[in-house]
Amino acid sequence: MRTTITLDDDVAALIESERVRTGESFRAAVNRLLRRSARAATETLSPALPKLPGRPIVDISDVSAFLAVLDDERRAQRDLP
């Protein structure tokens, strides 16, 4: 795909220094750096949450049920020796 973009001076300088360092064309350097950046961005978006067996204790969208569970836990903590 052919497109035209305007690069900030510092970005163009970074690409140029990479191009000189690797000996590749400007186009190849831009493509490689964009791919690397896109890959890194998707890898750091959000870590996968662990999947735990069983069901939730309470539906957190039900505020009163959630608060009742918290109250029960606080009472249990208070009653410990």
C-alpha positions as CSV (number, residue, x, y, z in Angstrom):
1,M,0.0,0.0,0.0
2,R,1.3,3.4,-0.9
3,T,0.6,6.3,1.4
4,T,2.0,9.7,2.4
5,I,2.7,10.6,6.0
6,T,4.3,13.6,7.6
7,L,7.0,12.6,10.1
8,D,8.1,14.7,13.0
9,D,11.8,15.6,12.7
10,D,12.8,13.5,15.6
11,V,11.0,10.4,14.3
12,A,12.6,10.9,10.8
13,A,16.0,11.1,12.5
14,L,15.4,7.9,14.4
15,I,14.4,6.1,11.3
16,E,17.3,7.5,9.3
17,S,19.8,6.4,12.0
18,E,18.2,2.9,12.0
19,R,18.4,2.8,8.2
20,V,22.1,3.7,8.3
21,R,22.9,1.3,11.1
22,T,21.2,-1.7,9.3
23,G,21.9,-0.7,5.7
24,E,18.3,-1.2,4.7
25,S,16.1,1.2,2.7
26,F,14.0,3.9,4.4
27,R,10.9,2.0,3.4
28,A,12.2,-1.3,4.9
29,A,13.3,0.5,8.1
30,V,9.8,2.1,8.5
31,N,8.0,-1.2,7.9
32,R,10.3,-3.1,10.4
33,L,10.0,-0.4,13.1
34,L,6.2,-0.2,12.7
35,R,5.8,-4.0,12.9
36,R,8.0,-4.1,16.0
37,S,6.1,-1.3,17.6
38,A,2.7,-2.7,16.8
39,R,3.7,-6.1,18.2
40,A,5.0,-4.6,21.4
41,A,1.8,-2.6,21.8
42,T,-0.4,-5.6,21.5
43,E,1.7,-7.7,23.9
44,T,1.5,-5.0,26.7
45,L,-2.2,-4.1,26.3
46,S,-3.5,-6.3,29.1
47,P,-2.3,-9.5,30.7
48,A,-4.6,-12.5,30.6
49,L,-6.5,-12.9,33.8
50,P,-6.2,-16.3,35.4
51,K,-9.2,-18.7,35.0
52,L,-10.3,-20.0,38.4
53,P,-12.5,-23.0,38.9
54,G,-15.9,-22.6,40.5
55,R,-18.4,-19.8,40.4
56,P,-18.3,-16.3,41.8
57,I,-19.4,-15.8,45.4
58,V,-21.5,-12.8,44.5
59,D,-22.6,-11.0,41.4
60,I,-20.7,-7.7,41.7
61,S,-23.3,-5.9,39.7
62,D,-25.7,-6.5,42.6
63,V,-24.3,-3.9,45.0
64,S,-26.4,-4.9,48.0
65,A,-25.4,-8.6,47.7
66,F,-21.7,-7.5,47.4
67,L,-22.0,-5.3,50.5
68,A,-23.6,-8.2,52.4
69,V,-20.7,-10.5,51.6
70,L,-18.3,-7.8,52.8
71,D,-20.2,-7.4,56.0
72,D,-20.2,-11.2,56.6
73,E,-16.4,-11.3,56.1
74,R,-15.8,-8.3,58.4
75,R,-18.0,-10.0,61.1
76,A,-16.1,-13.2,60.7
77,Q,-12.7,-11.4,61.0
78,R,-13.9,-9.6,64.1
79,D,-15.1,-12.9,65.7
80,L,-11.7,-14.5,65.3
81,P,-9.7,-15.1,68.5
